């Protein structure tokens, strides 16, 4: 359940990196938490490029950059050198969620921390 409080981490931060050329999606990363939570603090470490993040309850999924006049995926666009808290699938001690990142540049990375708050 989302809480109207300052963000409180409830799991370890994961650095999700799409290595290689631009528009290359990252491997699937597993996110766990110490207690039930369904909010995620996302931080883009790129100074100049967007990163797109997808968090899923299923470990098998693909993401793609949005293109002009083409549908993208349900990825969250994260502007350069920014952060946001989003709500997603619930994670806890016995249920993992999974994340992928794709970026406008090489080696795009996003830090993801499960927790509660805004």
C-alpha positions in Angstrom: 0.0 0.0 0.0 1.3 3.4 -0.9 1.9 5.7 2.0 1.7 9.5 2.1 5.1 9.8 3.9 8.7 10.6 2.9 10.2 7.7 0.9 11.6 4.9 3.2 13.8 2.2 1.6 12.5 -1.3 2.3 15.1 -3.2 0.2 18.5 -3.0 -1.3 19.2 -0.6 -4.2 19.9 -2.3 -7.5 21.9 -0.7 -10.3 20.3 -1.7 -13.6 22.7 -1.1 -16.5 22.0 -1.4 -20.2 25.6 -1.9 -21.4 26.7 -1.7 -25.0 25.3 0.6 -27.7 22.4 3.0 -27.4 18.9 1.4 -27.5 20.2 -1.9 -26.1 18.0 -3.2 -23.3 19.6 -4.4 -20.1 19.5 -8.0 -18.8 16.6 -8.7 -16.4 17.5 -7.7 -12.8 15.8 -9.1 -9.7 14.5 -6.7 -7.0 13.7 -7.9 -3.5 12.5 -6.2 -0.3 12.6 -6.7 3.4 8.9 -6.1 3.8 5.9 -5.7 1.5 6.2 -2.6 -0.6 5.0 -1.5 -4.1 6.8 1.8 -4.7 10.2 2.2 -6.3 12.6 5.1 -6.2 14.2 5.4 -9.6 17.3 7.6 -10.2 18.9 8.1 -13.7 22.7 8.7 -13.4 23.1 10.0 -17.0 23.7 13.7 -17.2 22.5 14.0 -20.9 20.3 11.1 -21.8 16.9 9.6 -21.0 16.6 6.1 -19.6 13.4 4.0 -19.8 12.6 1.7 -16.9 10.2 -1.2 -16.8 9.3 -3.1 -13.6 7.3 -6.3 -13.9 6.1 -9.2 -11.8 7.1 -11.5 -14.6 10.7 -12.2 -15.4 10.2 -12.6 -19.1 9.6 -9.3 -20.9 11.0 -7.0 -23.5 11.1 -3.2 -23.7 11.7 -0.8 -26.6 12.3 2.9 -27.0 9.3 4.9 -28.0 9.4 5.9 -31.6 7.6 8.7 -33.5 4.0 7.5 -34.3 4.8 4.1 -32.9 3.6 2.6 -29.7 6.3 1.9 -27.2 6.0 -0.2 -24.1 4.9 0.5 -20.6 8.3 1.7 -19.7 8.7 4.8 -17.5 10.8 7.6 -19.2 13.3 9.0 -16.8 14.9 12.3 -17.8 18.6 12.9 -17.5 20.0 13.2 -14.0 16.7 12.9 -12.3 14.7 10.8 -9.9 11.1 9.8 -9.4 9.0 7.5 -7.1 6.6 5.2 -9.0 4.1 2.6 -7.8 4.3 -0.9 -9.3 3.9 -4.5 -8.6 4.2 -5.5 -4.9 7.5 -7.0 -3.8 8.3 -8.7 -0.4 10.5 -11.3 1.2 9.1 -14.1 -0.8 8.0 -12.4 -4.0 10.5 -10.7 -6.4 9.9 -8.2 -9.1 12.0 -7.7 -12.2 13.4 -4.7 -13.9 14.9 -3.8 -17.3 16.4 -0.5 -18.6 16.9 0.8 -22.1 18.6 4.1 -22.8 19.3 6.8 -25.4 23.1 6.3 -24.9 25.6 3.6 -24.2 25.8 2.2 -20.7 22.6 3.8 -19.5 22.0 3.0 -15.8 19.2 3.5 -13.3 19.3 2.9 -9.6 16.1 1.2 -8.2 15.2 1.1 -4.5 12.0 -0.6 -3.3 10.1 1.1 -0.5 7.2 3.2 0.5 6.5 6.9 0.4 7.0 9.7 -2.1 
